[in-house]
């Protein structure tokens, strides 16, 4: 169940890193620290959703 969540977090982080269409690549690059922060926040959100699904299934 949790194995697909890592891929989703990477997709979210990649989308955030790529930015809006039409911008040059140099203006859309995130620093390493910012990229890690985005990935960590995305993973935390995914984990929260997974926990809520588990809670609902046991309710």
C-alpha angles and dihedrals in degrees: 000000000000097000094085094050094076091057090050091051090051090050091052092047091048091051091050091048094049093053125188121344116261097036120116117254094243092060093050099052115114123213115251090254093050092047091051090048092052092048092047092049092048091050091048090052091049091049091050091052091048091051091050091051091051091048091050093049091053095045 
